[in-house]
Amino acid sequence: MALKSAATGSLWSIRSVFFALSIICSISLFIFFFSSFIPMLRPPRNLQSTTSSIKVFVADLPRSLNYGLLEQYWSIDSDARLGSEVDNEIRKSILSKRSDKFPPYPENPLIKQYSAEYWILGDLMTPPELRKGSFSERVFDAKDADVILVPFFATLSAEMQLGLNKGAFRKKVGNDDYKRQKLVVDLLKQTEAWKRSGGRDHVFILTDPAAMWHVREEIAPAVLLVVDFGGWYKLDSKTANENTTNMIHHTQVSLLKDVIVPYTHLLPKLQLSENRRRPTLLYFKGAKHRHRGGLVREKLWELLVDEPGVIMEEGFPNATGKEQSIKGMRTSEFCLHPAGDTPTSCRLFDAIQSLCIPVIVSDDIELPFEGMIDYSEFSVFIAVSDALRPNWLASHLRNYSRIQKDKFRENLVRVQPIFDYESGQQGGVGPIPAGGAVNHIWEKVQQKIPLIKEAIVREKRKPPGVSVQLRCHCT
């Protein structure tokens, strides 16, 4: 009888253990499957609430290379390239005051589209108590920094030279832009920070394809903020013809060390609530004739210019063409973005702000903030070979349903703020949009830091006199 009771007790013990294990397994499985859905339930990433940041030291360069250069720009008499109606009015106002510590950046669209240098430096010049939403933390000792920003307005310098004496741009004699480039490099190379890293942890803002044209080989190890890699060509003006290019060694630009940044959009933001009927299928405004990869534009023009529902206009969104561009983009379902002299252009970001679905026909294009956003959610990518098929492109776009186009447009609304540089602050100095372009750029630079540190360490252990040939096609 005792034996029977013991056996019964043992059986119940086994059942209890089995039951307990079953409950534990069930709870574990529930937690596992539920946790897999957590990322979908989390709110979108907010840079303002993040605890991480990147420490930035601003290199000590003369004011004449940044805000002083702006003062020089505004003191120049208007001419065909540097002048615009808006800039001429600003110029009169500034000349009457002569007291702005942080002068405005030009409104001339040829220059304004490259104004990232102004907004990035303006954020770092903002007093610390006003930088709560900034991803970058300014430090005042280079040894404490993750990276070192070079505060040279390289785009403005290049555009001033092109406007005042274009013939001297590729020369060194009589070229003020070259003098400024050389001064920047000479001053940096004298610093302990440059000697310590070989320039690898220095950040140059080179949004204009012509920026720092004469010294690119010397600054190649640094982190370069560029709109694409299309401007990195070496052209001999005496021997090169318009149909050939000789790329600078790909070791100078790389997605591993450099950051693709957006152009500054020139057209105002359209809210979804302001969106109206779009009777035009496809819209394009720009130059018909381009060089290099932009030759596809001429072929597309010939195929589309007489296509029903398609508008192809020549011009640029300057003072006279801006309203025309706004109307064209806001009344069209799709906006064409073919390659030009470079794989991308300001037109893409104007389309995004206008809620006009971008149609990208540029096989070699590189885009800002990939990995953070998915361009296929709000853009249509077309291979050049398909776009050049007669009657194909317009027919393909007509096949998109209203539901698909509405979804594209909703996603455009979501990414519009990411491409905003402007803080709305006088002189570009003041709080920036927490989810805007400047913060996204610094977050991208932060992703490069481990590779930068590795490159610096690898360089240090080389024996004296040893030179390793650069050979990486880093894309």
C-alpha positions as a Markdown table, in Angstrom:
| # | Residue | x | y | z |
|---|---|---|---|---|
| 1 | Met | 0.0 | 0.0 | 0.0 |
| 2 | Ala | 2.9 | 2.4 | 0.9 |
| 3 | Leu | 4.6 | 1.3 | -2.3 |
| 4 | Lys | 1.4 | 2.2 | -4.3 |
| 5 | Ser | 1.2 | 5.6 | -2.6 |
| 6 | Ala | 4.8 | 6.4 | -3.4 |
| 7 | Ala | 4.3 | 5.4 | -7.0 |
| 8 | Thr | 1.2 | 7.6 | -7.2 |
| 9 | Gly | 3.2 | 10.5 | -5.7 |
| 10 | Ser | 6.0 | 10.0 | -8.1 |
| 11 | Leu | 3.6 | 10.1 | -11.0 |
| 12 | Trp | 2.1 | 13.3 | -9.9 |
| 13 | Ser | 5.6 | 14.8 | -9.4 |
| 14 | Ile | 6.4 | 13.9 | -13.0 |
| 15 | Arg | 3.1 | 15.4 | -14.3 |
| 16 | Ser | 3.8 | 18.6 | -12.3 |
| 17 | Val | 7.3 | 18.9 | -13.7 |
| 18 | Phe | 6.0 | 18.3 | -17.2 |
| 19 | Phe | 3.2 | 20.8 | -16.8 |
| 20 | Ala | 5.6 | 23.4 | -15.4 |
| 21 | Leu | 8.0 | 22.9 | -18.4 |
| 22 | Ser | 5.1 | 23.2 | -20.8 |
| 23 | Ile | 4.2 | 26.6 | -19.3 |
| 24 | Ile | 7.8 | 27.8 | -19.4 |
| 25 | Cys | 8.1 | 26.7 | -23.1 |
| 26 | Ser | 4.8 | 28.4 | -24.0 |
| 27 | Ile | 5.8 | 31.6 | -22.4 |
| 28 | Ser | 9.2 | 31.5 | -24.1 |
| 29 | Leu | 7.6 | 30.9 | -27.5 |
| 30 | Phe | 5.2 | 33.8 | -26.9 |
| 31 | Ile | 8.0 | 36.2 | -25.9 |
| 32 | Phe | 10.0 | 35.1 | -29.0 |
| 33 | Phe | 7.2 | 35.6 | -31.5 |
| 34 | Phe | 6.0 | 38.8 | -29.9 |
| 35 | Ser | 9.4 | 40.3 | -29.8 |
| 36 | Ser | 9.8 | 39.8 | -33.6 |
| 37 | Phe | 6.9 | 42.3 | -34.1 |
| 38 | Ile | 8.3 | 44.9 | -31.7 |
| 39 | Pro | 10.3 | 46.8 | -34.4 |
| 40 | Met | 7.1 | 47.2 | -36.4 |
| 41 | Leu | 5.4 | 48.7 | -33.3 |
| 42 | Arg | 8.2 | 51.1 | -32.4 |
| 43 | Pro | 7.7 | 54.7 | -33.4 |
| 44 | Pro | 9.9 | 56.1 | -36.2 |
| 45 | Arg | 13.5 | 57.0 | -35.2 |
| 46 | Asn | 13.8 | 60.4 | -33.7 |
| 47 | Leu | 17.3 | 61.9 | -33.8 |
| 48 | Gln | 16.3 | 64.4 | -31.1 |
| 49 | Ser | 15.7 | 61.7 | -28.6 |
| 50 | Thr | 18.8 | 59.6 | -29.3 |
| 51 | Thr | 21.5 | 59.5 | -26.7 |
| 52 | Ser | 24.4 | 59.1 | -29.1 |
| 53 | Ser | 26.2 | 61.9 | -30.9 |
| 54 | Ile | 29.3 | 62.6 | -32.9 |
| 55 | Lys | 32.0 | 64.9 | -31.5 |
| 56 | Val | 33.1 | 67.5 | -34.0 |
| 57 | Phe | 36.0 | 69.9 | -33.7 |
| 58 | Val | 35.9 | 72.9 | -36.1 |
| 59 | Ala | 39.4 | 73.4 | -37.6 |
| 60 | Asp | 40.9 | 76.8 | -37.0 |
| 61 | Leu | 40.8 | 78.6 | -40.3 |
| 62 | Pro | 40.7 | 82.3 | -41.1 |
| 63 | Arg | 37.2 | 83.9 | -41.3 |
| 64 | Ser | 38.1 | 85.0 | -44.9 |
| 65 | Leu | 37.6 | 81.3 | -45.9 |
| 66 | Asn | 34.0 | 81.1 | -44.8 |
| 67 | Tyr | 31.9 | 84.0 | -43.6 |
| 68 | Gly | 34.4 | 86.6 | -44.8 |
| 69 | Leu | 34.1 | 84.9 | -48.2 |
| 70 | Leu | 30.4 | 85.6 | -48.1 |
| 71 | Glu | 31.1 | 89.3 | -47.3 |
| 72 | Gln | 33.4 | 89.4 | -50.4 |
| 73 | Tyr | 30.6 | 87.8 | -52.5 |
| 74 | Trp | 28.1 | 90.5 | -51.4 |
| 75 | Ser | 30.5 | 93.3 | -52.1 |
| 76 | Ile | 30.9 | 92.2 | -55.8 |
| 77 | Asp | 28.9 | 94.1 | -58.4 |
| 78 | Ser | 26.2 | 92.0 | -60.1 |
| 79 | Asp | 27.1 | 90.1 | -63.2 |
| 80 | Ala | 25.6 | 87.4 | -65.4 |
| 81 | Arg | 26.6 | 84.4 | -63.3 |
| 82 | Leu | 26.9 | 85.7 | -59.7 |
| 83 | Gly | 24.0 | 88.1 | -59.8 |
| 84 | Ser | 20.3 | 87.4 | -59.6 |
| 85 | Glu | 17.4 | 89.7 | -58.9 |
| 86 | Val | 17.0 | 88.4 | -55.4 |
| 87 | Asp | 20.7 | 88.6 | -54.6 |
| 88 | Asn | 20.9 | 92.2 | -56.0 |
| 89 | Glu | 18.3 | 93.2 | -53.5 |
| 90 | Ile | 20.1 | 91.4 | -50.6 |
| 91 | Arg | 23.3 | 93.0 | -51.7 |
| 92 | Lys | 21.8 | 96.5 | -51.4 |
| 93 | Ser | 20.5 | 95.7 | -47.9 |
| 94 | Ile | 23.8 | 94.3 | -46.7 |
| 95 | Leu | 25.9 | 97.2 | -48.1 |
| 96 | Ser | 23.7 | 99.6 | -46.1 |
| 97 | Lys | 24.2 | 97.6 | -42.8 |
| 98 | Arg | 27.7 | 96.3 | -43.0 |
| 99 | Ser | 27.3 | 94.7 | -39.6 |
| 100 | Asp | 26.2 | 91.1 | -40.1 |
| 101 | Lys | 28.4 | 88.7 | -38.3 |
| 102 | Phe | 26.8 | 85.8 | -40.2 |
| 103 | Pro | 25.9 | 87.1 | -43.7 |
| 104 | Pro | 23.2 | 85.2 | -45.7 |
| 105 | Tyr | 24.0 | 82.6 | -48.3 |
| 106 | Pro | 23.3 | 83.6 | -51.9 |
| 107 | Glu | 19.8 | 83.0 | -53.3 |
| 108 | Asn | 21.3 | 82.6 | -56.8 |
| 109 | Pro | 20.1 | 79.0 | -57.6 |
| 110 | Leu | 23.4 | 78.1 | -59.2 |
| 111 | Ile | 25.0 | 78.5 | -55.8 |
| 112 | Lys | 22.1 | 78.0 | -53.4 |
| 113 | Gln | 21.6 | 74.4 | -54.5 |
| 114 | Tyr | 25.1 | 73.6 | -53.0 |
| 115 | Ser | 24.5 | 75.5 | -49.7 |
| 116 | Ala | 25.1 | 72.5 | -47.4 |
| 117 | Glu | 28.4 | 74.1 | -46.3 |
| 118 | Tyr | 26.5 | 77.1 | -44.9 |
| 119 | Trp | 24.0 | 75.1 | -42.8 |
| 120 | Ile | 26.4 | 72.5 | -41.5 |
| 121 | Leu | 28.8 | 75.2 | -40.2 |
| 122 | Gly | 25.9 | 77.3 | -38.9 |
| 123 | Asp | 24.7 | 74.5 | -36.8 |
| 124 | Leu | 28.1 | 74.2 | -35.1 |
| 125 | Met | 28.4 | 77.9 | -34.6 |
| 126 | Thr | 25.1 | 77.9 | -32.7 |
| 127 | Pro | 25.4 | 78.4 | -28.9 |
| 128 | Pro | 25.3 | 75.0 | -27.0 |
| 129 | Glu | 22.1 | 75.8 | -25.2 |
| 130 | Leu | 20.3 | 76.1 | -28.5 |
| 131 | Arg | 21.7 | 72.9 | -30.0 |
| 132 | Lys | 19.5 | 70.4 | -28.1 |
| 133 | Gly | 18.2 | 68.9 | -31.3 |
| 134 | Ser | 21.6 | 68.5 | -33.0 |
| 135 | Phe | 23.2 | 65.1 | -33.5 |
| 136 | Ser | 26.7 | 66.6 | -33.5 |
| 137 | Glu | 28.4 | 67.8 | -30.3 |
| 138 | Arg | 31.0 | 70.6 | -30.8 |
| 139 | Val | 34.2 | 70.1 | -28.9 |
| 140 | Phe | 37.0 | 72.6 | -28.6 |
| 141 | Asp | 40.0 | 70.3 | -28.4 |
| 142 | Ala | 40.9 | 68.3 | -31.5 |
| 143 | Lys | 42.0 | 65.4 | -29.3 |
| 144 | Asp | 38.4 | 65.0 | -28.0 |
| 145 | Ala | 36.9 | 64.9 | -31.4 |
| 146 | Asp | 35.7 | 62.0 | -33.5 |
| 147 | Val | 36.1 | 64.1 | -36.7 |
| 148 | Ile | 37.3 | 67.5 | -37.6 |
| 149 | Leu | 35.2 | 69.8 | -39.8 |
| 150 | Val | 37.1 | 72.0 | -42.3 |
| 151 | Pro | 35.1 | 75.3 | -42.3 |
| 152 | Phe | 35.9 | 76.3 | -45.9 |
| 153 | Phe | 33.1 | 77.4 | -48.2 |
| 154 | Ala | 34.6 | 75.5 | -51.1 |
| 155 | Thr | 31.5 | 75.7 | -53.3 |
| 156 | Leu | 31.2 | 79.5 | -52.8 |
| 157 | Ser | 34.9 | 79.9 | -53.6 |
| 158 | Ala | 34.7 | 77.9 | -56.8 |
| 159 | Glu | 31.5 | 79.6 | -58.0 |
| 160 | Met | 33.0 | 83.1 | -57.3 |
| 161 | Gln | 36.0 | 82.2 | -59.5 |
| 162 | Leu | 33.8 | 80.8 | -62.2 |
| 163 | Gly | 31.7 | 83.9 | -62.2 |
| 164 | Leu | 34.5 | 86.4 | -62.1 |
| 165 | Asn | 37.1 | 84.8 | -64.3 |
| 166 | Lys | 36.0 | 81.4 | -65.6 |
| 167 | Gly | 39.0 | 81.2 | -68.0 |
| 168 | Ala | 41.4 | 81.0 | -65.1 |
| 169 | Phe | 39.6 | 78.3 | -63.2 |
| 170 | Arg | 41.7 | 75.3 | -64.4 |
| 171 | Lys | 44.9 | 77.4 | -64.1 |
| 172 | Lys | 46.8 | 78.3 | -61.0 |
| 173 | Val | 48.0 | 81.7 | -62.1 |
| 174 | Gly | 45.4 | 84.4 | -61.6 |
| 175 | Asn | 43.1 | 82.0 | -59.8 |
| 176 | Asp | 41.9 | 83.2 | -56.4 |
| 177 | Asp | 40.0 | 80.0 | -55.8 |
| 178 | Tyr | 43.2 | 78.0 | -56.2 |
| 179 | Lys | 45.0 | 80.3 | -53.7 |
| 180 | Arg | 42.3 | 79.7 | -51.2 |
| 181 | Gln | 42.4 | 75.9 | -51.8 |
| 182 | Lys | 46.2 | 75.9 | -51.3 |
| 183 | Leu | 45.9 | 78.0 | -48.2 |
| 184 | Val | 43.4 | 75.6 | -46.6 |
| 185 | Val | 45.6 | 72.6 | -47.3 |
| 186 | Asp | 48.8 | 74.3 | -46.1 |
| 187 | Leu | 47.2 | 75.4 | -42.8 |
| 188 | Leu | 45.7 | 72.0 | -42.1 |
| 189 | Lys | 48.9 | 70.1 | -42.8 |
| 190 | Gln | 50.7 | 72.2 | -40.2 |
| 191 | Thr | 48.3 | 71.0 | -37.4 |
| 192 | Glu | 48.9 | 68.2 | -35.0 |
| 193 | Ala | 45.5 | 66.8 | -35.9 |
| 194 | Trp | 46.3 | 66.4 | -39.6 |
| 195 | Lys | 49.8 | 64.9 | -38.8 |
| 196 | Arg | 48.2 | 62.4 | -36.4 |
| 197 | Ser | 45.6 | 61.1 | -38.9 |
| 198 | Gly | 47.0 | 62.0 | -42.3 |
| 199 | Gly | 43.7 | 63.9 | -42.7 |
| 200 | Arg | 41.6 | 60.8 | -42.5 |
| 201 | Asp | 39.3 | 62.1 | -39.8 |
| 202 | His | 38.9 | 65.5 | -41.5 |
| 203 | Val | 35.5 | 66.4 | -43.1 |
| 204 | Phe | 35.4 | 68.5 | -46.3 |
| 205 | Ile | 32.1 | 69.7 | -47.7 |
| 206 | Leu | 32.4 | 69.5 | -51.5 |
| 207 | Thr | 28.8 | 69.7 | -52.8 |
| 208 | Asp | 29.8 | 71.6 | -56.0 |
| 209 | Pro | 31.5 | 69.2 | -58.5 |
| 210 | Ala | 34.1 | 72.0 | -59.0 |
| 211 | Ala | 35.0 | 72.5 | -55.4 |
| 212 | Met | 38.6 | 72.0 | -54.3 |
| 213 | Trp | 39.4 | 71.0 | -57.9 |
| 214 | His | 43.1 | 71.6 | -57.7 |
| 215 | Val | 43.9 | 69.8 | -54.5 |
| 216 | Arg | 41.7 | 66.7 | -54.6 |
| 217 | Glu | 44.6 | 64.3 | -54.5 |
| 218 | Glu | 45.9 | 65.9 | -51.3 |
| 219 | Ile | 42.5 | 65.7 | -49.5 |
| 220 | Ala | 41.5 | 62.3 | -50.9 |
| 221 | Pro | 42.1 | 60.4 | -47.6 |
| 222 | Ala | 39.5 | 62.7 | -45.8 |
| 223 | Val | 35.8 | 62.2 | -45.4 |
| 224 | Leu | 34.2 | 64.0 | -48.4 |
| 225 | Leu | 30.6 | 65.2 | -48.3 |
| 226 | Val | 29.5 | 65.1 | -52.0 |
| 227 | Val | 26.3 | 65.1 | -53.9 |
| 228 | Asp | 27.5 | 62.2 | -56.0 |
| 229 | Phe | 30.7 | 60.9 | -57.5 |
| 230 | Gly | 30.0 | 62.2 | -61.0 |
| 231 | Gly | 32.1 | 65.4 | -60.6 |
| 232 | Trp | 35.3 | 63.5 | -59.9 |
| 233 | Tyr | 36.7 | 63.7 | -63.4 |
| 234 | Lys | 40.1 | 64.7 | -64.7 |
| 235 | Leu | 39.7 | 66.6 | -68.0 |
| 236 | Asp | 42.4 | 68.0 | -70.1 |
| 237 | Ser | 40.8 | 71.0 | -71.7 |
| 238 | Lys | 43.3 | 70.9 | -74.6 |
| 239 | Thr | 43.0 | 67.2 | -75.5 |
| 240 | Ala | 39.7 | 65.8 | -74.1 |
| 241 | Asn | 36.7 | 65.7 | -76.4 |
| 242 | Glu | 33.2 | 66.1 | -75.1 |
| 243 | Asn | 32.4 | 62.4 | -75.3 |
| 244 | Thr | 35.2 | 61.0 | -73.2 |
| 245 | Thr | 36.1 | 61.1 | -69.6 |
| 246 | Asn | 39.1 | 60.0 | -67.6 |
| 247 | Met | 38.0 | 59.2 | -64.1 |
| 248 | Ile | 40.2 | 60.2 | -61.2 |
| 249 | His | 41.4 | 57.0 | -59.4 |
| 250 | His | 38.5 | 55.5 | -57.5 |
| 251 | Thr | 40.7 | 55.5 | -54.4 |
| 252 | Gln | 39.8 | 59.2 | -54.0 |
| 253 | Val | 36.1 | 58.7 | -53.6 |
| 254 | Ser | 34.4 | 55.8 | -51.9 |
| 255 | Leu | 31.1 | 54.9 | -50.2 |
| 256 | Leu | 33.2 | 53.4 | -47.4 |
| 257 | Lys | 34.7 | 56.7 | -46.3 |
| 258 | Asp | 32.6 | 59.4 | -48.0 |
| 259 | Val | 29.0 | 60.6 | -47.6 |
| 260 | Ile | 26.5 | 61.4 | -50.3 |
| 261 | Val | 24.5 | 64.4 | -49.2 |
| 262 | Pro | 21.4 | 66.0 | -50.8 |
| 263 | Tyr | 21.3 | 69.2 | -52.8 |
| 264 | Thr | 19.5 | 72.1 | -51.2 |
| 265 | His | 16.0 | 72.1 | -52.8 |
| 266 | Leu | 15.0 | 75.3 | -54.6 |
| 267 | Leu | 11.3 | 74.9 | -54.7 |
| 268 | Pro | 9.0 | 75.3 | -51.6 |
| 269 | Lys | 7.4 | 72.4 | -49.8 |
| 270 | Leu | 4.0 | 71.3 | -50.8 |
| 271 | Gln | 1.8 | 69.9 | -48.0 |
| 272 | Leu | -0.4 | 66.8 | -48.8 |
| 273 | Ser | -3.4 | 68.8 | -47.8 |
| 274 | Glu | -2.5 | 71.3 | -50.6 |
| 275 | Asn | -2.2 | 68.6 | -53.2 |
| 276 | Arg | -4.5 | 69.1 | -56.2 |
| 277 | Arg | -5.4 | 67.3 | -59.4 |
| 278 | Arg | -2.4 | 66.5 | -61.5 |
| 279 | Pro | -3.4 | 66.4 | -65.2 |
| 280 | Thr | 0.1 | 66.0 | -66.6 |
| 281 | Leu | 1.6 | 62.5 | -66.7 |
| 282 | Leu | 5.4 | 63.4 | -66.8 |
| 283 | Tyr | 7.2 | 66.7 | -66.4 |
| 284 | Phe | 10.8 | 67.7 | -67.0 |
| 285 | Lys | 12.4 | 71.1 | -66.9 |
| 286 | Gly | 16.2 | 71.5 | -67.5 |
| 287 | Ala | 18.9 | 71.7 | -70.1 |
| 288 | Lys | 18.4 | 69.5 | -73.1 |
| 289 | His | 22.1 | 69.3 | -74.0 |
| 290 | Arg | 24.5 | 67.7 | -71.5 |
| 291 | His | 27.8 | 66.0 | -71.6 |
| 292 | Arg | 29.2 | 62.6 | -70.5 |
| 293 | Gly | 26.4 | 60.4 | -69.0 |
| 294 | Gly | 23.9 | 63.2 | -69.6 |
| 295 | Leu | 23.8 | 62.4 | -73.3 |
| 296 | Val | 20.9 | 60.1 | -72.5 |
| 297 | Arg | 18.9 | 63.3 | -71.8 |
| 298 | Glu | 18.9 | 64.4 | -75.4 |
| 299 | Lys | 17.7 | 60.9 | -76.6 |
| 300 | Leu | 14.9 | 61.0 | -74.0 |
| 301 | Trp | 13.9 | 64.4 | -75.1 |
| 302 | Glu | 13.5 | 63.3 | -78.7 |
| 303 | Leu | 11.4 | 60.3 | -77.6 |
| 304 | Leu | 9.2 | 62.2 | -75.2 |
| 305 | Val | 8.8 | 65.8 | -76.5 |
| 306 | Asp | 5.7 | 65.0 | -78.6 |
| 307 | Glu | 4.3 | 62.3 | -76.3 |
| 308 | Pro | 0.7 | 63.1 | -75.1 |
| 309 | Gly | 0.6 | 64.0 | -71.4 |
| 310 | Val | 4.4 | 64.7 | -71.2 |
| 311 | Ile | 5.9 | 68.2 | -70.8 |
| 312 | Met | 9.5 | 68.8 | -71.7 |
| 313 | Glu | 10.8 | 72.3 | -71.0 |
| 314 | Glu | 14.2 | 73.9 | -71.2 |
| 315 | Gly | 15.4 | 76.1 | -68.4 |
| 316 | Phe | 16.4 | 76.3 | -64.8 |
| 317 | Pro | 14.4 | 77.3 | -61.7 |
| 318 | Asn | 15.9 | 80.8 | -61.4 |
| 319 | Ala | 13.9 | 84.0 | -60.8 |
| 320 | Thr | 12.1 | 83.7 | -64.2 |
| 321 | Gly | 11.7 | 79.9 | -64.2 |
| 322 | Lys | 10.9 | 79.2 | -60.6 |
| 323 | Glu | 7.1 | 79.8 | -60.8 |
| 324 | Gln | 7.0 | 77.7 | -64.0 |
| 325 | Ser | 8.8 | 74.9 | -62.3 |
| 326 | Ile | 6.5 | 75.0 | -59.3 |
| 327 | Lys | 3.4 | 74.8 | -61.5 |
| 328 | Gly | 4.9 | 72.0 | -63.7 |
| 329 | Met | 5.9 | 69.8 | -60.7 |
| 330 | Arg | 2.7 | 70.4 | -58.7 |
| 331 | Thr | 0.4 | 69.5 | -61.7 |
| 332 | Ser | 2.3 | 66.4 | -62.8 |
| 333 | Glu | 2.1 | 62.8 | -61.5 |
| 334 | Phe | 5.7 | 62.0 | -62.3 |
| 335 | Cys | 8.8 | 64.1 | -62.6 |
| 336 | Leu | 11.7 | 62.9 | -64.8 |
| 337 | His | 15.1 | 62.8 | -63.4 |
| 338 | Pro | 17.7 | 61.8 | -66.1 |
| 339 | Ala | 21.4 | 62.0 | -65.6 |
| 340 | Gly | 23.0 | 65.3 | -66.6 |
| 341 | Asp | 26.7 | 66.3 | -66.4 |
| 342 | Thr | 26.6 | 64.3 | -63.2 |
| 343 | Pro | 24.3 | 61.4 | -62.2 |
| 344 | Thr | 22.0 | 63.5 | -60.0 |
| 345 | Ser | 20.8 | 67.0 | -59.6 |
| 346 | Cys | 18.8 | 69.4 | -57.5 |
| 347 | Arg | 15.7 | 68.5 | -59.6 |
| 348 | Leu | 15.2 | 65.3 | -57.6 |
| 349 | Phe | 14.8 | 67.1 | -54.3 |
| 350 | Asp | 12.6 | 69.7 | -55.8 |
| 351 | Ala | 10.3 | 66.9 | -57.0 |
| 352 | Ile | 10.2 | 65.4 | -53.5 |
| 353 | Gln | 9.2 | 68.8 | -52.0 |
| 354 | Ser | 6.6 | 69.1 | -54.8 |
| 355 | Leu | 5.1 | 65.6 | -54.1 |
| 356 | Cys | 5.9 | 64.8 | -57.7 |
| 357 | Ile | 6.9 | 61.1 | -58.0 |
| 358 | Pro | 10.5 | 61.0 | -59.2 |
| 359 | Val | 11.3 | 58.9 | -62.2 |
| 360 | Ile | 15.0 | 58.2 | -62.0 |
| 361 | Val | 16.8 | 57.3 | -65.2 |
| 362 | Ser | 20.4 | 57.3 | -64.1 |
| 363 | Asp | 22.1 | 53.9 | -63.8 |
| 364 | Asp | 25.2 | 55.3 | -61.9 |
| 365 | Ile | 23.3 | 57.3 | -59.4 |
| 366 | Glu | 24.2 | 57.4 | -55.7 |
| 367 | Leu | 21.6 | 58.8 | -53.3 |
| 368 | Pro | 21.7 | 60.4 | -49.8 |
| 369 | Phe | 21.0 | 58.5 | -46.6 |
| 370 | Glu | 20.4 | 55.1 | -48.2 |
| 371 | Gly | 20.1 | 52.6 | -45.4 |
| 372 | Met | 18.1 | 55.1 | -43.5 |
| 373 | Ile | 15.4 | 55.5 | -46.2 |
| 374 | Asp | 14.3 | 53.3 | -49.1 |
| 375 | Tyr | 13.9 | 55.4 | -52.3 |
| 376 | Ser | 11.9 | 52.6 | -54.0 |
| 377 | Glu | 9.1 | 53.5 | -51.6 |
| 378 | Phe | 8.6 | 56.9 | -53.2 |
| 379 | Ser | 10.5 | 56.8 | -56.6 |
| 380 | Val | 10.4 | 54.8 | -59.8 |
| 381 | Phe | 13.7 | 53.6 | -61.1 |
| 382 | Ile | 14.1 | 52.9 | -64.8 |
| 383 | Ala | 17.1 | 51.4 | -66.5 |
| 384 | Val | 18.5 | 53.7 | -69.3 |
| 385 | Ser | 18.1 | 50.8 | -71.8 |
| 386 | Asp | 14.4 | 50.6 | -71.0 |
| 387 | Ala | 13.8 | 54.3 | -71.0 |
| 388 | Leu | 15.3 | 54.6 | -74.5 |
| 389 | Arg | 12.9 | 52.1 | -76.0 |
| 390 | Pro | 10.4 | 53.9 | -78.2 |
| 391 | Asn | 6.9 | 54.5 | -76.6 |
| 392 | Trp | 8.0 | 52.5 | -73.6 |
| 393 | Leu | 8.4 | 55.0 | -70.7 |
| 394 | Ala | 5.1 | 56.8 | -70.9 |
| 395 | Ser | 3.2 | 53.6 | -71.4 |
| 396 | His | 4.9 | 52.1 | -68.3 |
| 397 | Leu | 4.0 | 55.1 | -66.1 |
| 398 | Arg | 0.4 | 55.0 | -67.2 |
| 399 | Asn | 0.2 | 51.5 | -65.8 |
| 400 | Tyr | 0.6 | 52.7 | -62.2 |
| 401 | Ser | -2.8 | 52.7 | -60.5 |
| 402 | Arg | -4.2 | 55.5 | -58.4 |
| 403 | Ile | -3.7 | 53.5 | -55.3 |
| 404 | Gln | 0.0 | 53.0 | -56.1 |
| 405 | Lys | 0.5 | 56.7 | -56.9 |
| 406 | Asp | -1.2 | 57.8 | -53.7 |
| 407 | Lys | 1.0 | 55.5 | -51.7 |
| 408 | Phe | 4.1 | 56.9 | -53.4 |
| 409 | Arg | 2.9 | 60.4 | -52.5 |
| 410 | Glu | 2.2 | 59.5 | -48.9 |
| 411 | Asn | 5.8 | 58.2 | -48.6 |
| 412 | Leu | 7.1 | 61.4 | -50.2 |
| 413 | Val | 5.4 | 63.4 | -47.4 |
| 414 | Arg | 7.2 | 61.2 | -44.9 |
| 415 | Val | 10.7 | 61.9 | -46.3 |
| 416 | Gln | 10.3 | 65.6 | -47.2 |
| 417 | Pro | 11.8 | 66.8 | -43.8 |
| 418 | Ile | 14.8 | 64.6 | -44.2 |
| 419 | Phe | 16.1 | 66.8 | -47.1 |
| 420 | Asp | 15.6 | 70.1 | -45.4 |
| 421 | Tyr | 18.8 | 72.0 | -44.5 |
| 422 | Glu | 17.4 | 75.4 | -43.7 |
| 423 | Ser | 16.9 | 76.2 | -40.0 |
| 424 | Gly | 14.9 | 79.4 | -40.7 |
| 425 | Gln | 17.4 | 81.3 | -38.5 |
| 426 | Gln | 19.1 | 84.5 | -39.6 |
| 427 | Gly | 22.6 | 83.8 | -40.8 |
| 428 | Gly | 22.1 | 80.1 | -40.7 |
| 429 | Val | 22.9 | 80.1 | -37.0 |
| 430 | Gly | 20.3 | 78.7 | -34.6 |
| 431 | Pro | 18.4 | 75.5 | -33.8 |
| 432 | Ile | 18.1 | 73.1 | -36.7 |
| 433 | Pro | 15.3 | 70.7 | -37.6 |
| 434 | Ala | 16.0 | 67.5 | -35.5 |
| 435 | Gly | 15.0 | 65.2 | -38.3 |
| 436 | Gly | 16.5 | 67.3 | -41.1 |
| 437 | Ala | 19.5 | 66.9 | -43.5 |
| 438 | Val | 22.3 | 68.2 | -41.2 |
| 439 | Asn | 21.6 | 65.6 | -38.5 |
| 440 | His | 21.3 | 62.8 | -41.0 |
| 441 | Ile | 24.6 | 63.8 | -42.6 |
| 442 | Trp | 26.4 | 63.6 | -39.2 |
| 443 | Glu | 24.8 | 60.3 | -38.4 |
| 444 | Lys | 26.1 | 59.0 | -41.7 |
| 445 | Val | 29.6 | 60.3 | -40.9 |
| 446 | Gln | 29.4 | 58.6 | -37.5 |
| 447 | Gln | 29.0 | 55.3 | -39.3 |
| 448 | Lys | 32.4 | 55.8 | -40.9 |
| 449 | Ile | 34.3 | 56.4 | -37.6 |
| 450 | Pro | 35.3 | 52.7 | -37.0 |
| 451 | Leu | 36.8 | 52.5 | -40.5 |
| 452 | Ile | 38.5 | 55.9 | -40.1 |
| 453 | Lys | 40.2 | 54.7 | -36.8 |
| 454 | Glu | 41.2 | 51.5 | -38.4 |
| 455 | Ala | 42.8 | 53.3 | -41.4 |
| 456 | Ile | 44.8 | 55.6 | -39.0 |
| 457 | Val | 46.1 | 52.7 | -37.0 |
| 458 | Arg | 47.1 | 50.7 | -40.1 |
| 459 | Glu | 49.0 | 53.7 | -41.5 |
| 460 | Lys | 50.9 | 54.1 | -38.2 |
| 461 | Arg | 52.3 | 50.6 | -38.2 |
| 462 | Lys | 53.9 | 50.9 | -41.7 |
| 463 | Pro | 57.7 | 50.9 | -41.5 |
| 464 | Pro | 59.4 | 54.1 | -42.6 |
| 465 | Gly | 59.7 | 54.4 | -46.3 |
| 466 | Val | 57.1 | 51.8 | -47.1 |
| 467 | Ser | 54.4 | 52.9 | -49.6 |
| 468 | Val | 51.3 | 50.8 | -50.3 |
| 469 | Gln | 49.6 | 51.5 | -53.6 |
| 470 | Leu | 46.0 | 52.5 | -53.3 |
| 471 | Arg | 43.9 | 49.9 | -55.1 |
| 472 | Cys | 40.4 | 49.9 | -53.6 |
| 473 | His | 37.4 | 50.3 | -55.9 |
| 474 | Cys | 35.3 | 51.1 | -52.9 |
| 475 | Thr | 31.7 | 51.2 | -54.0 |
